[in-house]
Amino acid sequence: MHARGEAMGDAKTATLHFAAPEERVRTVLDRMKRHGIRHLPVVEGDRLAGILSDRDLLLHAWSGQMHSFPDDLTVRDIMTKDVVTARYGTPLADVARMMISRKVDSIPLLGPEGNVMAIVTSTDLIRLVSERHEELQRVEHSREFLEQFRWDMPEII
């Protein structure tokens, strides 16, 4: 179990997509758009080499280096190499605290051999909070409803 009973599966991104460092940015950008991805782990073999985010793409664009991505620009050229990671199975509350303290919007979760097993994004955590809030509201509504039918039972002496 994880923090507050949350299972890791409740908050990680369902389908993992990866990029290779030598892939062309234009190709990867098209994939990110097609799948609605904002954070893409970059792997060499089974090892995490970096992460490419929508922020990396924007920073490159704002640097004045492009109006469009050059054909020869690779993921390695603009990816973030110093990636904040956590071990798969880390309590979600700890992952969320890491995201806040390090000011990142995603954290790849690594297995015992250092391979990427999952990624937790800020969107995943917000979705989880929203779902849990809705569940709590339903429970509270049910309690209020049941209170209407409660009898005060006389104490048996």
CYANA upper distance limits for C-alpha pairs under 8 A (distance plus 0.5 A):
  1 MET  CA      5 GLY  CA      5.95
  1 MET  CA      6 GLU  CA      7.05
  1 MET  CA      7 ALA  CA      6.44
  1 MET  CA     91 PRO  CA      8.40
  2 HIS  CA      6 GLU  CA      5.64
  2 HIS  CA      7 ALA  CA      6.26
  2 HIS  CA      8 MET  CA      7.45
  2 HIS  CA     89 GLY  CA      7.94
  2 HIS  CA     90 THR  CA      7.74
  2 HIS  CA     91 PRO  CA      4.99
  2 HIS  CA     92 LEU  CA      6.88
  3 ALA  CA     91 PRO  CA      5.46
  3 ALA  CA     92 LEU  CA      6.35
  3 ALA  CA     93 ALA  CA      6.16
  3 ALA  CA     94 ASP  CA      8.36
  6 GLU  CA     10 ASP  CA      7.26
  6 GLU  CA     91 PRO  CA      8.44
  6 GLU  CA     92 LEU  CA      7.61
  7 ALA  CA     11 ALA  CA      8.08
  8 MET  CA     12 LYS  CA      6.93
  8 MET  CA     89 GLY  CA      7.00
  8 MET  CA     91 PRO  CA      8.03
  8 MET  CA     92 LEU  CA      7.39
 10 ASP  CA    128 LEU  CA      7.35
 11 ALA  CA     92 LEU  CA      8.20
 11 ALA  CA    120 VAL  CA      6.93
 11 ALA  CA    124 ASP  CA      5.77
 11 ALA  CA    125 LEU  CA      6.30
 11 ALA  CA    127 ARG  CA      8.42
 11 ALA  CA    128 LEU  CA      6.62
 12 LYS  CA    118 ALA  CA      6.79
 12 LYS  CA    119 ILE  CA      6.18
 12 LYS  CA    120 VAL  CA      5.09
 12 LYS  CA    121 THR  CA      7.68
 12 LYS  CA    124 ASP  CA      6.70
 13 THR  CA    118 ALA  CA      7.29
 13 THR  CA    119 ILE  CA      6.35
 13 THR  CA    120 VAL  CA      6.51
 13 THR  CA    121 THR  CA      7.70
 13 THR  CA    124 ASP  CA      6.99
 16 LEU  CA    118 ALA  CA      7.20
 16 LEU  CA    119 ILE  CA      7.99
 17 HIS  CA     40 LEU  CA      6.96
 17 HIS  CA     41 PRO  CA      7.81
 18 PHE  CA     40 LEU  CA      6.22
 18 PHE  CA     41 PRO  CA      5.73
 18 PHE  CA     42 VAL  CA      6.20
 18 PHE  CA     43 VAL  CA      7.22
 19 ALA  CA     23 GLU  CA      7.38
 19 ALA  CA     28 VAL  CA      7.42
 19 ALA  CA     40 LEU  CA      7.08
 19 ALA  CA     41 PRO  CA      6.84
 19 ALA  CA     42 VAL  CA      5.17
 19 ALA  CA     43 VAL  CA      6.84
 19 ALA  CA     75 VAL  CA      8.20
 20 ALA  CA     42 VAL  CA      5.86
 20 ALA  CA     43 VAL  CA      5.96
 20 ALA  CA     44 GLU  CA      6.73
 20 ALA  CA     75 VAL  CA      7.69
 21 PRO  CA     42 VAL  CA      6.67
 21 PRO  CA     43 VAL  CA      7.45
 21 PRO  CA     44 GLU  CA      7.52
 21 PRO  CA     49 ALA  CA      8.02
 21 PRO  CA     74 THR  CA      7.21
 21 PRO  CA     75 VAL  CA      5.52
 21 PRO  CA     76 ARG  CA      5.07
 22 GLU  CA     74 THR  CA      5.96
 22 GLU  CA     75 VAL  CA      6.61
 22 GLU  CA     76 ARG  CA      6.78
 23 GLU  CA     27 THR  CA      7.64
 23 GLU  CA     28 VAL  CA      7.50
 23 GLU  CA     74 THR  CA      5.98
 23 GLU  CA     75 VAL  CA      6.32
 24 ARG  CA     28 VAL  CA      6.97
 24 ARG  CA     71 ASP  CA      7.49
 24 ARG  CA     72 ASP  CA      7.03
 24 ARG  CA     73 LEU  CA      6.30
 24 ARG  CA     74 THR  CA      4.91
 24 ARG  CA     75 VAL  CA      6.61
 25 VAL  CA     29 LEU  CA      6.37
 25 VAL  CA     69 PHE  CA      7.56
 25 VAL  CA     71 ASP  CA      8.44
 25 VAL  CA     73 LEU  CA      6.37
 25 VAL  CA     74 THR  CA      5.67
 25 VAL  CA     75 VAL  CA      5.80
 26 ARG  CA     30 ASP  CA      6.77
 26 ARG  CA     69 PHE  CA      6.87
 26 ARG  CA     70 PRO  CA      8.50
 26 ARG  CA     71 ASP  CA      7.64
 26 ARG  CA     73 LEU  CA      8.43
 27 THR  CA     31 ARG  CA      6.98
 28 VAL  CA     32 MET  CA      6.65
 28 VAL  CA     75 VAL  CA      8.34
 29 LEU  CA     33 LYS  CA      6.67
 30 ASP  CA     34 ARG  CA      6.59
 31 ARG  CA     35 HIS  CA      6.70
 31 ARG  CA     37 ILE  CA      8.48
 32 MET  CA     36 GLY  CA      6.17
 32 MET  CA     37 ILE  CA      5.15
 32 MET  CA     38 ARG  CA      7.17
 32 MET  CA     40 LEU  CA      8.35
 33 LYS  CA     37 ILE  CA      7.00
 38 ARG  CA     53 SER  CA      5.89
 38 ARG  CA     54 ASP  CA      5.70
 39 HIS  CA     51 ILE  CA      7.28
 39 HIS  CA     52 LEU  CA      6.33
 39 HIS  CA     53 SER  CA      4.85
 39 HIS  CA     54 ASP  CA      7.19
 39 HIS  CA    106 SER  CA      7.29
 39 HIS  CA    121 THR  CA      8.38
 40 LEU  CA     51 ILE  CA      6.07
 40 LEU  CA     52 LEU  CA      5.59
 40 LEU  CA     53 SER  CA      6.64
 41 PRO  CA     48 LEU  CA      7.38
 41 PRO  CA     49 ALA  CA      8.35
 41 PRO  CA     50 GLY  CA      6.70
 41 PRO  CA     51 ILE  CA      4.91
 41 PRO  CA     52 LEU  CA      6.86
 41 PRO  CA    108 PRO  CA      7.72
 41 PRO  CA    116 VAL  CA      8.45
 42 VAL  CA     48 LEU  CA      6.46
 42 VAL  CA     49 ALA  CA      5.99
 42 VAL  CA     50 GLY  CA      5.46
 42 VAL  CA     51 ILE  CA      5.61
 42 VAL  CA     52 LEU  CA      7.25
 42 VAL  CA     79 MET  CA      8.48
 43 VAL  CA     47 ARG  CA      5.87
 43 VAL  CA     48 LEU  CA      5.01
 43 VAL  CA     49 ALA  CA      5.60
 43 VAL  CA     50 GLY  CA      7.45
 44 GLU  CA     48 LEU  CA      6.98
 44 GLU  CA     49 ALA  CA      6.60
 46 ASP  CA    114 GLY  CA      8.22
 46 ASP  CA    115 ASN  CA      5.83
 46 ASP  CA    116 VAL  CA      7.96
 47 ARG  CA    114 GLY  CA      6.72
 47 ARG  CA    115 ASN  CA      5.83
 47 ARG  CA    116 VAL  CA      7.73
 48 LEU  CA    114 GLY  CA      7.96
 48 LEU  CA    115 ASN  CA      7.18
 48 LEU  CA    116 VAL  CA      7.14
 49 ALA  CA     81 LYS  CA      6.95
 50 GLY  CA     79 MET  CA      6.58
 50 GLY  CA     80 THR  CA      5.92
 50 GLY  CA     81 LYS  CA      4.88
 50 GLY  CA     82 ASP  CA      7.21
 50 GLY  CA     83 VAL  CA      6.47
 51 ILE  CA     79 MET  CA      6.11
 51 ILE  CA     80 THR  CA      5.83
 51 ILE  CA     81 LYS  CA      7.22
 51 ILE  CA     83 VAL  CA      7.14
 52 LEU  CA     56 ASP  CA      6.69
 52 LEU  CA     57 LEU  CA      8.24
 52 LEU  CA     75 VAL  CA      7.65
 52 LEU  CA     78 ILE  CA      7.98
 52 LEU  CA     79 MET  CA      5.21
 52 LEU  CA     80 THR  CA      6.72
 53 SER  CA     57 LEU  CA      7.12
 53 SER  CA     79 MET  CA      7.99
 54 ASP  CA     58 LEU  CA      6.72
 55 ARG  CA     59 LEU  CA      6.50
 56 ASP  CA     60 HIS  CA      6.68
 56 ASP  CA     78 ILE  CA      6.83
 56 ASP  CA     79 MET  CA      6.82
 56 ASP  CA     80 THR  CA      7.60
 57 LEU  CA     61 ALA  CA      6.74
 57 LEU  CA     78 ILE  CA      7.83
 58 LEU  CA     62 TRP  CA      6.51
 59 LEU  CA     63 SER  CA      6.56
 60 HIS  CA     64 GLY  CA      7.87
 60 HIS  CA     65 GLN  CA      7.08
 60 HIS  CA     66 MET  CA      7.94
 60 HIS  CA     78 ILE  CA      7.44
 61 ALA  CA     65 GLN  CA      6.70
 61 ALA  CA     66 MET  CA      6.03
 61 ALA  CA     67 HIS  CA      7.34
 61 ALA  CA     68 SER  CA      8.45
 66 MET  CA     70 PRO  CA      7.99
 69 PHE  CA     73 LEU  CA      7.18
 73 LEU  CA     77 ASP  CA      7.02
 74 THR  CA     78 ILE  CA      7.80
 75 VAL  CA     79 MET  CA      6.17
 83 VAL  CA    107 ILE  CA      8.32
 84 VAL  CA    102 ARG  CA      8.27
 84 VAL  CA    104 VAL  CA      8.36
 84 VAL  CA    107 ILE  CA      6.47
 84 VAL  CA    108 PRO  CA      7.94
 85 THR  CA    107 ILE  CA      5.73
 85 THR  CA    108 PRO  CA      5.69
 85 THR  CA    109 LEU  CA      6.44
 85 THR  CA    110 LEU  CA      7.52
 86 ALA  CA     90 THR  CA      7.07
 86 ALA  CA     95 VAL  CA      7.62
 86 ALA  CA    107 ILE  CA      7.26
 86 ALA  CA    108 PRO  CA      7.05
 86 ALA  CA    109 LEU  CA      5.48
 86 ALA  CA    110 LEU  CA      6.70
 87 ARG  CA    109 LEU  CA      5.65
 87 ARG  CA    110 LEU  CA      5.30
 87 ARG  CA    111 GLY  CA      6.63
 87 ARG  CA    112 PRO  CA      8.11
 88 TYR  CA    109 LEU  CA      5.21
 88 TYR  CA    110 LEU  CA      5.74
 88 TYR  CA    111 GLY  CA      6.06
 88 TYR  CA    117 MET  CA      7.35
 88 TYR  CA    118 ALA  CA      7.84
 89 GLY  CA    109 LEU  CA      8.48
 90 THR  CA     94 ASP  CA      7.24
 90 THR  CA     95 VAL  CA      7.25
 91 PRO  CA     95 VAL  CA      7.00
 92 LEU  CA     96 ALA  CA      6.58
 93 ALA  CA     97 ARG  CA      6.68
 94 ASP  CA     98 MET  CA      6.67
 95 VAL  CA     99 MET  CA      6.75
 95 VAL  CA    107 ILE  CA      7.97
 96 ALA  CA    100 ILE  CA      6.79
 96 ALA  CA    125 LEU  CA      8.18
 97 ARG  CA    101 SER  CA      6.55
 98 MET  CA    102 ARG  CA      6.33
 98 MET  CA    103 LYS  CA      8.46
 99 MET  CA    103 LYS  CA      6.03
 99 MET  CA    104 VAL  CA      5.51
 99 MET  CA    105 ASP  CA      6.76
 99 MET  CA    106 SER  CA      7.45
 99 MET  CA    107 ILE  CA      7.70
100 ILE  CA    104 VAL  CA      7.33
105 ASP  CA    121 THR  CA      6.09
105 ASP  CA    122 SER  CA      5.61
106 SER  CA    119 ILE  CA      7.24
106 SER  CA    120 VAL  CA      6.00
106 SER  CA    121 THR  CA      4.58
106 SER  CA    122 SER  CA      6.65
107 ILE  CA    119 ILE  CA      6.13
107 ILE  CA    120 VAL  CA      5.84
107 ILE  CA    121 THR  CA      6.96
108 PRO  CA    116 VAL  CA      6.87
108 PRO  CA    117 MET  CA      8.09
108 PRO  CA    118 ALA  CA      6.39
108 PRO  CA    119 ILE  CA      4.64
108 PRO  CA    120 VAL  CA      6.83
109 LEU  CA    116 VAL  CA      6.34
109 LEU  CA    117 MET  CA      6.25
109 LEU  CA    118 ALA  CA      5.57
109 LEU  CA    119 ILE  CA      6.00
109 LEU  CA    120 VAL  CA      7.84
110 LEU  CA    114 GLY  CA      5.68
110 LEU  CA    115 ASN  CA      5.79
110 LEU  CA    116 VAL  CA      5.11
110 LEU  CA    117 MET  CA      6.01
110 LEU  CA    118 ALA  CA      7.66
111 GLY  CA    115 ASN  CA      5.83
111 GLY  CA    116 VAL  CA      6.84
111 GLY  CA    117 MET  CA      6.41
120 VAL  CA    124 ASP  CA      6.76
120 VAL  CA    125 LEU  CA      7.91
121 THR  CA    125 LEU  CA      7.02
122 SER  CA    126 ILE  CA      6.63
123 THR  CA    127 ARG  CA      6.54
124 ASP  CA    128 LEU  CA      6.73
125 LEU  CA    129 VAL  CA      6.70
126 ILE  CA    130 SER  CA      6.62
127 ARG  CA    131 GLU  CA      6.68
128 LEU  CA    132 ARG  CA      6.62
129 VAL  CA    133 HIS  CA      6.51
130 SER  CA    134 GLU  CA      6.78
131 GLU  CA    135 GLU  CA      6.80
132 ARG  CA    136 LEU  CA      6.67
133 HIS  CA    137 GLN  CA      6.72
134 GLU  CA    138 ARG  CA      6.82
135 GLU  CA    139 VAL  CA      6.80
136 LEU  CA    140 GLU  CA      6.62
137 GLN  CA    141 HIS  CA      6.57
138 ARG  CA    142 SER  CA      6.65
139 VAL  CA    143 ARG  CA      6.73
140 GLU  CA    144 GLU  CA      6.74
141 HIS  CA    145 PHE  CA      6.69
142 SER  CA    146 LEU  CA      6.65
143 ARG  CA    147 GLU  CA      6.60
144 GLU  CA    148 GLN  CA      7.40
145 PHE  CA    149 PHE  CA      8.17
146 LEU  CA    150 ARG  CA      7.24
